[in-house]
Amino acid sequence: MEETYIKRLFDETLDFALKSKGAVVVVGPKWCGKSTTAKRYARTVIDLMPLESRSNFIQLADISPSAFLNQGPKPILIDEWQHVAFIWDQVKYEVDQAGSFGQYILTGSVTDKEMTVSEEKGHRHTGNGRIIRKRMRTLSLYETGDSNGAVSLDGLKKGVFTPSVTQKGINDYAYYVCRGGWPLAIRQDKDIALAQAVDYYEVVVTDDIFSLKDIPLRHDEQKARQLMRSYARNVSIAAAEETLRDDCLTGDETFDKDVFSKYIEALRRLYVVEELPAWNPNLRSKAAIRSKATRHFTDPSIGAAALGITPDGIFKDITTFGLLFESLVVHDLRVYADTLGAHVYKYRDSKKREADAVIQFRDGSWALIEVKLGGEKDILQASKNLINIAEDIDTERTGKPAFLMVVTKNKVAYRMDNGVYVVPLCCLRP
């Protein structure tokens, strides 16, 4: 494992969580590397993935939750623990009784409701103060080694910046959009690497989306594919659910509104999609903040796979390329923000001004970011847009921006005369 393991930024997150909480719930999309990473920190592993052993473990957990949760030295990893979600209360009890940190790691690819609610018993314990939930994402370009990491977000926040250069160009980004950050895709030949996102997409539309017991959906692959394509066409856009549904309709076909909403909820619960929430600062002007979330897949390659796009074919539709590139940037910013204890948002107002990403740091400071696939003219306009937005934000309440930045596919990282940083995505790191 040591020879092939790709070091994750999440390693430090999990390590600290185990030192500061009794149990850690690690969630995220299938195939993002949760089990592989968690096993590096566990002394005992209970693997609920193999069918031949799952039924025995479930029976033990049902008959004696305490015996199930004390099968060896700790930390104990319960992999794909949603299969025994009814033991949540017992996990909390065991953590309380022991009174020590780093007892359990629970991994799963289904969101909280499926994992932490025992509907049959009619109650729920959150585990606040004892159990912490951490989200693991697919690999960023810094983790895959594609970004040289010359420009640090934390450094920019502190006023530290050194002009730098990357050799990566637009053809590389076309490939990264289609490859994604799946661990199985890294260090592989291109055809094998590109197959991982396609395979993930196929599993979602043929199986996973219909697998949630509390969201019963009739098995209809055609509707699942229509939805995924519609979502992909609206990536990086604050598209209403009605817009997505209308985009799915062809000819005399219908897509019931309630059924459509269940499909969307299933995708959220499976960590296939993750909307980017709106940022709501105080403004000096009377401009209204738009609160609708922006559509994103948890990895941009899912959208490329849904549309059947290849690294070569993506150039045939430069608009779609631009939206998927923005989604790639948002994905990496989220990975880096997680490491820094920060959060990523989108800014839109009634003056039709947008900042593609806003980083809200733990100390309350913030940064505005635009994403541009175009040339110097587009970059200059984006920088002016960021300055205009920043000038309208009430800094007496919010504070001044830590920095303004345009993220590009270009090769040089530099600071413009107006103070805005221009940074290639393949130069960024936390």
C-alpha positions as CSV (number, residue, x, y, z in Angstrom):
1,M,0.0,0.0,0.0
2,E,2.8,2.4,0.9
3,E,4.3,2.1,-2.6
4,T,1.0,2.9,-4.5
5,Y,-0.8,5.2,-2.0
6,I,-1.3,8.7,-3.2
7,K,-0.8,11.1,-0.2
8,R,-4.0,13.0,0.5
9,L,-4.6,16.4,2.0
10,F,-7.4,14.6,3.8
11,D,-4.8,12.5,5.7
12,E,-4.1,15.4,8.0
13,T,-7.8,16.1,8.4
14,L,-8.5,12.6,9.5
15,D,-5.4,12.3,11.7
16,F,-6.4,15.4,13.7
17,A,-10.1,14.4,13.8
18,L,-9.1,11.1,15.5
19,K,-7.0,13.0,18.0
20,S,-9.8,15.3,18.9
21,K,-13.0,13.2,18.7
22,G,-14.2,9.8,19.8
23,A,-15.4,8.8,16.3
24,V,-15.1,10.1,12.8
25,V,-17.7,9.6,10.1
26,V,-16.0,9.8,6.6
27,V,-18.4,10.4,3.8
28,G,-18.0,11.1,0.1
29,P,-18.6,9.6,-3.4
30,K,-17.8,6.0,-4.2
31,W,-14.3,5.4,-5.4
32,C,-12.9,8.6,-3.9
33,G,-10.5,6.6,-1.7
34,K,-12.3,6.7,1.7
35,S,-11.6,3.0,2.6
36,T,-8.0,3.1,1.4
37,T,-7.2,6.2,3.5
38,A,-9.2,5.1,6.6
39,K,-7.4,1.7,6.7
40,R,-4.1,3.5,7.2
41,Y,-5.4,4.7,10.5
42,A,-7.3,1.7,11.7
43,R,-6.0,-1.1,13.9
44,T,-9.1,-3.2,13.3
45,V,-11.2,-3.3,10.1
46,I,-14.8,-4.5,9.8
47,D,-15.5,-4.6,6.1
48,L,-19.2,-4.7,5.2
49,M,-18.6,-4.7,1.5
50,P,-18.2,-8.4,0.8
51,L,-21.6,-10.1,0.6
52,E,-20.4,-13.3,2.2
53,S,-19.4,-11.7,5.4
54,R,-21.9,-8.8,5.5
55,S,-24.9,-10.9,6.6
56,N,-22.9,-12.3,9.6
57,F,-21.8,-8.9,10.7
58,I,-25.3,-7.5,10.4
59,Q,-26.7,-10.3,12.6
60,L,-24.0,-9.7,15.2
61,A,-24.7,-6.0,15.2
62,D,-28.4,-6.7,15.6
63,I,-28.0,-9.3,18.4
64,S,-25.2,-7.6,20.3
65,P,-24.2,-4.1,19.2
66,S,-21.6,-3.9,21.9
67,A,-19.8,-7.1,20.8
68,F,-19.9,-5.8,17.2
69,L,-18.2,-2.6,18.2
70,N,-15.5,-4.2,20.3
71,Q,-14.0,-6.8,17.9
72,G,-10.4,-5.7,18.3
73,P,-8.0,-2.9,19.1
74,K,-9.0,0.7,18.3
75,P,-9.4,2.7,16.1
76,I,-11.9,0.3,14.6
77,L,-12.9,1.0,11.0
78,I,-16.5,0.0,10.0
79,D,-16.3,0.2,6.2
80,E,-19.6,1.0,4.4
81,W,-21.3,1.2,7.7
82,Q,-24.7,2.3,6.3
83,H,-25.5,-1.4,6.2
84,V,-25.6,-1.4,10.0
85,A,-26.9,2.2,10.5
86,F,-29.0,1.1,13.4
87,I,-25.9,0.9,15.6
88,W,-25.4,4.7,15.6
89,D,-26.8,5.1,19.1
90,Q,-24.5,2.3,20.3
91,V,-21.5,4.0,18.8
92,K,-22.3,7.1,20.7
93,Y,-22.7,5.1,23.9
94,E,-19.4,3.3,23.4
95,V,-17.6,6.6,22.8
96,D,-19.2,8.1,25.9
97,Q,-18.3,5.1,28.1
98,A,-14.7,5.0,27.0
99,G,-14.3,8.8,27.2
100,S,-11.3,8.7,24.9
101,F,-10.5,9.9,21.4
102,G,-9.9,8.0,18.2
103,Q,-12.1,5.0,18.8
104,Y,-14.1,4.5,15.6
105,I,-13.9,5.4,11.9
106,L,-17.1,4.9,9.9
107,T,-17.0,5.3,6.2
108,G,-19.9,5.4,3.8
109,S,-21.1,6.6,0.3
110,V,-24.6,7.5,1.3
111,T,-25.5,10.7,3.1
112,D,-26.5,11.3,6.7
113,K,-30.2,10.4,6.7
114,E,-29.4,6.9,5.5
115,M,-26.5,6.6,7.8
116,T,-27.4,8.1,11.1
117,V,-31.1,7.9,11.5
118,S,-32.8,4.8,12.9
119,E,-36.3,5.4,11.5
120,E,-37.7,2.2,13.0
121,K,-36.8,3.3,16.5
122,G,-38.0,6.8,15.9
123,H,-35.1,8.7,17.4
124,R,-31.8,10.1,16.5
125,H,-28.6,11.2,18.3
126,T,-26.4,13.6,16.5
127,G,-23.2,12.7,18.4
128,N,-22.3,16.4,18.8
129,G,-19.0,16.8,20.7
130,R,-18.1,13.2,20.4
131,I,-18.6,12.2,16.8
132,I,-17.5,14.4,13.8
133,R,-18.4,14.1,10.2
134,K,-15.7,14.8,7.5
135,R,-16.2,14.9,3.8
136,M,-13.6,13.3,1.5
137,R,-13.5,14.4,-2.1
138,T,-11.8,13.1,-5.2
139,L,-8.2,14.1,-5.7
140,S,-7.2,17.7,-6.5
141,L,-4.6,18.6,-9.1
142,Y,-2.1,19.4,-6.4
143,E,-2.6,15.9,-4.9
144,T,-2.2,14.2,-8.3
145,G,1.0,16.1,-8.9
146,D,-0.4,18.0,-11.9
147,S,-0.3,21.3,-9.9
148,N,3.2,22.5,-8.8
149,G,1.6,24.2,-5.8
150,A,3.7,27.4,-6.3
151,V,0.8,29.6,-5.1
152,S,-0.8,28.9,-1.7
153,L,-4.3,30.1,-0.9
154,D,-3.2,30.4,2.8
155,G,-0.2,32.3,1.6
156,L,-2.3,34.8,-0.5
157,K,-4.4,35.3,2.6
158,K,-1.3,36.3,4.5
159,G,0.0,38.5,1.6
160,V,2.7,36.0,0.5
161,F,3.0,35.5,-3.3
162,T,5.8,34.6,-5.6
163,P,5.3,34.9,-9.4
164,S,5.6,31.4,-10.9
165,V,5.1,29.3,-14.1
166,T,3.5,26.0,-15.0
167,Q,4.0,24.0,-18.1
168,K,0.4,22.9,-18.2
169,G,-1.8,24.3,-20.9
170,I,-5.4,24.1,-22.2
171,N,-5.0,20.6,-23.6
172,D,-4.0,19.4,-20.2
173,Y,-7.1,20.9,-18.6
174,A,-9.3,19.3,-21.2
175,Y,-7.8,16.0,-20.1
176,Y,-8.2,16.8,-16.4
177,V,-11.8,17.7,-16.8
178,C,-12.5,14.3,-18.4
179,R,-10.2,12.2,-16.2
180,G,-11.3,13.8,-12.9
181,G,-9.6,13.0,-9.6
182,W,-10.5,9.3,-9.2
183,P,-7.5,7.6,-7.4
184,L,-7.8,4.6,-9.9
185,A,-7.2,7.0,-12.8
186,I,-4.0,8.5,-11.5
187,R,-0.6,7.2,-12.9
188,Q,-2.5,5.2,-15.6
189,D,-2.4,5.3,-19.4
190,K,-4.9,7.8,-20.7
191,D,-7.4,5.4,-22.0
192,I,-7.5,3.5,-18.7
193,A,-7.6,6.8,-16.7
194,L,-10.5,8.2,-18.8
195,A,-12.5,4.9,-18.4
196,Q,-12.8,5.4,-14.6
197,A,-15.2,8.4,-14.8
198,V,-17.3,6.7,-17.5
199,D,-17.5,3.5,-15.4
200,Y,-18.6,5.5,-12.3
201,Y,-21.3,7.2,-14.4
202,E,-22.6,3.9,-15.7
203,V,-22.8,2.5,-12.1
204,V,-24.8,5.5,-11.0
205,V,-27.4,5.4,-13.8
206,T,-27.8,1.6,-13.9
207,D,-27.7,0.8,-10.2
208,D,-26.8,3.3,-7.5
209,I,-29.6,5.9,-8.1
210,F,-32.2,3.2,-7.7
211,S,-30.6,1.7,-4.6
212,L,-31.9,3.9,-1.8
213,K,-34.6,2.2,0.2
214,D,-36.3,5.3,1.4
215,I,-36.3,6.9,-2.1
216,P,-38.1,4.3,-4.1
217,L,-37.6,4.9,-7.8
218,R,-38.8,2.7,-10.7
219,H,-35.7,1.3,-12.5
220,D,-35.6,3.6,-15.6
221,E,-32.1,4.0,-16.9
222,Q,-33.3,6.3,-19.7
223,K,-34.7,8.8,-17.2
224,A,-31.5,8.6,-15.1
225,R,-29.4,9.3,-18.2
226,Q,-31.6,12.2,-19.3
227,L,-31.3,13.7,-15.8
228,M,-27.5,13.3,-15.7
229,R,-27.1,14.9,-19.2
230,S,-29.4,17.8,-18.2
231,Y,-27.5,18.4,-15.0
232,A,-24.2,18.3,-17.0
233,R,-25.5,20.8,-19.5
234,N,-26.2,23.2,-16.5
235,V,-23.0,22.7,-14.6
236,S,-21.7,25.9,-13.0
237,I,-25.1,27.5,-13.6
238,A,-27.8,28.4,-11.0
239,A,-30.4,26.4,-12.8
240,A,-33.7,25.8,-11.2
241,E,-35.0,22.3,-10.8
242,E,-37.8,23.1,-13.3
243,T,-35.2,24.1,-15.8
244,L,-33.4,20.8,-15.5
245,R,-36.7,18.9,-15.7
246,D,-37.8,20.8,-18.9
247,D,-34.4,20.1,-20.4
248,C,-35.0,16.3,-19.9
249,L,-38.3,16.4,-21.9
250,T,-38.2,15.2,-25.5
251,G,-41.2,14.7,-27.7
252,D,-44.3,13.4,-25.9
253,E,-42.3,12.1,-22.9
254,T,-43.1,13.2,-19.4
255,F,-41.0,13.4,-16.2
256,D,-43.2,13.8,-13.2
257,K,-42.2,16.7,-11.0
258,D,-42.2,14.7,-7.7
259,V,-40.3,11.8,-9.3
260,F,-37.7,14.2,-10.7
261,S,-37.2,15.7,-7.3
262,K,-36.6,12.2,-5.9
263,Y,-33.9,11.6,-8.6
264,I,-32.1,14.8,-7.6
265,E,-32.3,14.0,-3.9
266,A,-30.9,10.5,-4.6
267,L,-27.9,12.1,-6.5
268,R,-27.3,14.3,-3.5
269,R,-27.5,11.5,-1.0
270,L,-25.0,9.4,-3.1
271,Y,-22.6,12.3,-3.3
272,V,-22.9,12.4,-7.1
273,V,-23.8,16.1,-7.1
274,E,-23.0,18.9,-4.7
275,E,-24.5,22.4,-5.2
276,L,-22.4,25.5,-4.5
277,P,-24.3,27.6,-2.0
278,A,-24.7,31.4,-2.4
279,W,-22.7,33.8,-0.4
280,N,-24.7,36.5,1.4
281,P,-22.5,39.5,2.4
282,N,-23.7,42.9,3.5
283,L,-23.7,45.4,0.6
284,R,-23.4,49.2,0.5
285,S,-25.8,49.4,-2.4
286,K,-29.4,48.2,-2.6
287,A,-28.5,45.4,-5.0
288,A,-30.3,42.1,-4.0
289,I,-28.2,39.0,-3.4
290,R,-29.3,36.0,-5.4
291,S,-29.6,33.0,-3.1
292,K,-30.0,30.1,-5.6
293,A,-27.3,27.5,-5.4
294,T,-25.1,26.7,-8.4
295,R,-25.1,23.2,-9.9
296,H,-21.9,21.0,-9.7
297,F,-21.0,17.4,-9.8
298,T,-18.7,16.2,-7.0
299,D,-16.2,15.6,-9.7
300,P,-16.3,17.4,-13.1
301,S,-15.5,14.2,-15.0
302,I,-19.0,12.9,-14.1
303,G,-20.5,15.7,-16.2
304,A,-18.1,15.0,-19.0
305,A,-19.0,11.3,-18.9
306,A,-22.7,12.1,-18.9
307,L,-22.3,14.2,-22.0
308,G,-20.0,11.7,-23.7
309,I,-17.2,14.3,-24.0
310,T,-13.6,13.3,-24.6
311,P,-10.5,15.5,-24.2
312,D,-10.4,16.1,-28.0
313,G,-14.2,16.5,-28.4
314,I,-14.5,19.1,-25.7
315,F,-13.1,21.7,-28.0
316,K,-16.1,21.4,-30.2
317,D,-18.2,23.2,-27.6
318,I,-16.0,25.8,-25.9
319,T,-18.9,27.1,-23.8
320,T,-19.4,23.7,-22.2
321,F,-15.6,23.4,-21.8
322,G,-15.6,26.7,-19.9
323,L,-18.4,25.6,-17.6
324,L,-16.7,22.3,-16.9
325,F,-13.4,24.0,-16.3
326,E,-15.1,26.3,-13.8
327,S,-16.4,23.2,-12.1
328,L,-12.9,21.7,-12.0
329,V,-11.7,24.9,-10.3
330,V,-14.5,24.8,-7.8
331,H,-13.7,21.2,-7.0
332,D,-10.1,21.9,-6.3
333,L,-10.9,25.0,-4.3
334,R,-13.2,22.9,-2.1
335,V,-10.5,20.4,-1.5
336,Y,-8.1,23.2,-0.5
337,A,-10.7,25.0,1.6
338,D,-11.5,21.8,3.5
339,T,-7.8,21.6,4.4
340,L,-7.8,25.2,5.7
341,G,-11.1,24.9,7.6
342,A,-12.7,27.3,5.1
343,H,-15.8,27.1,2.9
344,V,-16.5,27.9,-0.8
345,Y,-19.6,29.8,-2.1
346,K,-20.9,31.6,-5.2
347,Y,-21.7,35.3,-5.4
348,R,-24.5,36.6,-7.6
349,D,-26.5,39.8,-7.3
350,S,-29.4,41.7,-9.0
351,K,-26.9,43.8,-11.0
352,K,-25.9,40.5,-12.8
353,R,-22.5,40.6,-11.2
354,E,-20.9,37.2,-10.3
355,A,-17.9,35.9,-8.6
356,D,-17.5,32.2,-9.5
357,A,-16.1,31.3,-6.1
358,V,-15.9,33.0,-2.7
359,I,-13.7,31.5,0.0
360,Q,-14.8,32.2,3.5
361,F,-11.9,31.5,5.9
362,R,-12.3,30.3,9.4
363,D,-11.3,33.7,10.9
364,G,-14.1,35.5,8.9
365,S,-11.8,36.8,6.1
366,W,-12.9,36.2,2.5
367,A,-11.6,36.2,-1.0
368,L,-13.3,36.6,-4.4
369,I,-12.4,34.4,-7.3
370,E,-13.3,34.5,-11.0
371,V,-12.6,31.6,-13.4
372,K,-11.6,32.3,-17.0
373,L,-10.7,29.9,-19.8
374,G,-10.2,32.9,-22.2
375,G,-7.3,35.2,-22.9
376,E,-5.9,38.4,-21.5
377,K,-8.9,40.6,-22.4
378,D,-11.3,38.3,-20.5
379,I,-8.9,38.2,-17.6
380,L,-8.7,42.0,-17.4
381,Q,-12.5,42.2,-17.5
382,A,-12.8,39.6,-14.8
383,S,-10.4,41.5,-12.5
384,K,-12.4,44.7,-12.9
385,N,-15.6,42.7,-12.1
386,L,-14.0,41.4,-8.8
387,I,-12.9,45.0,-7.9
388,N,-16.4,46.3,-8.5
389,I,-18.0,43.6,-6.4
390,A,-15.5,44.1,-3.6
391,E,-16.0,47.8,-3.5
392,D,-19.8,47.3,-3.0
393,I,-19.4,45.0,0.0
394,D,-19.8,46.6,3.4
395,T,-16.2,46.1,4.7
396,E,-17.2,47.7,8.1
397,R,-19.2,44.5,8.8
398,T,-17.4,42.0,6.6
399,G,-13.8,43.3,6.5
400,K,-11.7,43.9,3.4
401,P,-11.1,41.0,1.0
402,A,-8.0,38.9,1.8
403,F,-7.3,38.8,-1.9
404,L,-9.0,38.9,-5.4
405,M,-7.9,36.3,-7.9
406,V,-8.6,35.1,-11.4
407,V,-7.9,31.4,-12.0
408,T,-6.9,30.6,-15.6
409,K,-5.6,27.9,-17.9
410,N,-2.6,30.1,-18.7
411,K,0.9,29.3,-17.7
412,V,2.1,32.3,-15.6
413,A,1.0,33.4,-12.1
414,Y,1.4,37.1,-11.6
415,R,-0.1,40.1,-9.8
416,M,-1.8,42.7,-12.0
417,D,-1.3,46.4,-11.5
418,N,-4.8,46.7,-10.0
419,G,-3.8,44.2,-7.3
420,V,-5.7,41.2,-8.6
421,Y,-3.8,37.9,-8.8
422,V,-3.9,35.9,-11.9
423,V,-3.1,32.2,-11.2
424,P,-3.1,29.1,-13.3
425,L,-5.1,26.3,-11.7
426,C,-2.0,24.1,-12.0
427,C,-0.1,26.5,-9.7
428,L,-2.5,26.3,-6.8
429,R,-2.4,24.5,-3.4
430,P,-3.9,25.1,0.0
